[in-house]
């Protein structure tokens, strides 16, 4: 079975190992015999508040740029930092698809966000005070949660 077609289950790390974090995960694991070996791929989900913070900052910045929407600016940031899935077409060209933020692991999203802040303040809006912008947005993100 191709990897993308395999079922995934949300697990929680405890002192004794992994345990199901949702009913579906328990049901999925119960389909395997006790003692069966199963392959596990670790994917640490990012904190959703961090993604909201990143989108909020991009939304605040885009009106001061050449990009028509926050989505266009976010797409450019992903491509600029090579967070893409590239596909070779039949004509030999490459069609570029930026990755969805939902595919980023926790640390990867933090690194992308930090690098994006640098790009925003040096290339997109030189001199942008990212610290001030982040402080004001963090309060908003906390109250939205």
C-alpha positions in Angstrom: 0.0 0.0 0.0 1.5 3.4 -0.9 2.5 5.5 2.1 -0.1 8.2 1.5 -2.9 5.7 1.6 -1.9 4.3 5.0 -4.1 5.2 7.9 -2.8 7.5 10.5 -3.7 7.7 14.2 -3.1 10.5 16.7 -1.1 9.1 19.6 0.0 10.6 22.9 3.4 10.1 24.4 3.2 8.9 28.1 5.8 7.6 30.6 5.1 4.0 29.4 5.0 4.7 25.6 2.4 5.7 23.0 -1.3 5.5 23.8 -4.3 6.4 21.5 -5.2 10.1 21.8 -8.6 9.6 20.2 -11.2 6.8 19.8 -10.3 6.2 16.1 -6.6 5.6 17.1 -7.7 2.9 19.6 -9.9 1.3 17.0 -7.2 1.3 14.4 -4.7 -0.3 16.8 -7.2 -2.9 17.9 -7.2 -4.3 14.3 -3.6 -5.6 14.9 -2.8 -8.7 16.9 -1.1 -8.1 20.3 2.7 -8.3 19.7 2.3 -7.4 16.0 5.0 -5.1 14.7 3.7 -1.9 13.1 5.7 0.9 11.5 5.3 4.3 13.2 6.2 7.6 11.6 6.6 10.4 14.1 4.9 13.7 13.1 4.7 16.3 15.8 1.7 18.5 15.1 2.4 22.2 15.4 0.5 24.4 17.8 -2.4 25.9 15.8 -1.9 29.3 17.6 1.5 29.6 15.9 -0.1 29.1 12.5 -2.7 31.7 13.3 0.0 34.1 14.5 1.9 33.6 11.2 -1.2 34.2 9.1 -2.1 37.3 11.2 1.3 38.9 10.7 1.2 38.2 6.9 -2.3 39.6 6.8 -1.0 42.8 8.6 2.0 43.2 6.2 0.5 42.4 2.8 -1.3 45.8 2.3 2.1 47.5 2.4 3.5 45.2 -0.4 3.0 44.5 -4.1 1.1 41.3 -3.3 -2.7 41.5 -3.8 -3.6 39.2 -0.9 -2.2 37.7 2.2 -2.5 34.3 0.5 -0.3 35.5 -2.4 2.3 36.8 0.0 2.2 33.5 2.1 2.6 31.5 -1.2 5.6 33.6 -2.1 7.2 33.1 1.3 6.8 29.3 1.0 8.3 29.3 -2.5 11.1 31.8 -1.5 12.1 29.4 1.3 11.7 26.3 -0.9 8.8 24.8 1.0 7.3 23.4 -2.2 6.3 20.2 -3.9 7.6 20.4 -7.4 6.3 18.2 -10.2 7.9 17.7 -13.6 5.4 18.0 -16.4 5.3 16.0 -19.6 6.8 18.9 -21.5 9.8 18.9 -19.2 8.8 22.0 -17.2 8.3 22.2 -13.5 5.0 23.0 -11.9 5.5 24.4 -8.4 3.0 23.8 -5.6 3.7 25.4 -2.2 3.2 23.1 0.7 0.3 23.5 3.0 1.2 24.7 6.5 -0.8 21.7 7.8 2.0 19.5 6.4 4.7 21.2 8.5 5.9 19.5 11.7 6.0 21.7 14.9 9.7 22.7 14.7 9.6 23.1 11.0 6.7 25.6 11.2 8.6 27.5 13.9 11.7 27.7 11.7 9.6 28.7 8.7 7.9 31.4 10.7 11.1 32.8 12.1 12.7 32.8 8.6 9.5 34.5 7.2 9.8 37.3 9.7 13.4 37.9 8.6 12.3 37.9 4.9 9.4 40.2 5.6 11.5 42.7 7.4 14.5 42.7 5.0 13.1 42.0 1.6 9.3 42.6 1.6 9.1 45.7 3.8 12.6 46.7 4.7 12.8 48.1 8.2 9.6 46.5 9.4 9.6 46.3 13.2 8.7 42.6 13.5 9.1 42.6 17.3 6.5 45.3 17.7 4.2 43.6 15.2 4.6 40.2 16.9 3.9 41.6 20.4 0.7 43.2 19.2 -0.5 40.1 17.3 0.3 37.7 20.2 -2.3 39.4 22.4 -4.9 39.0 19.7 -4.0 35.4 19.0 -4.3 34.5 22.7 -7.7 36.1 22.9 -8.9 34.3 19.8 -8.1 30.8 21.2 
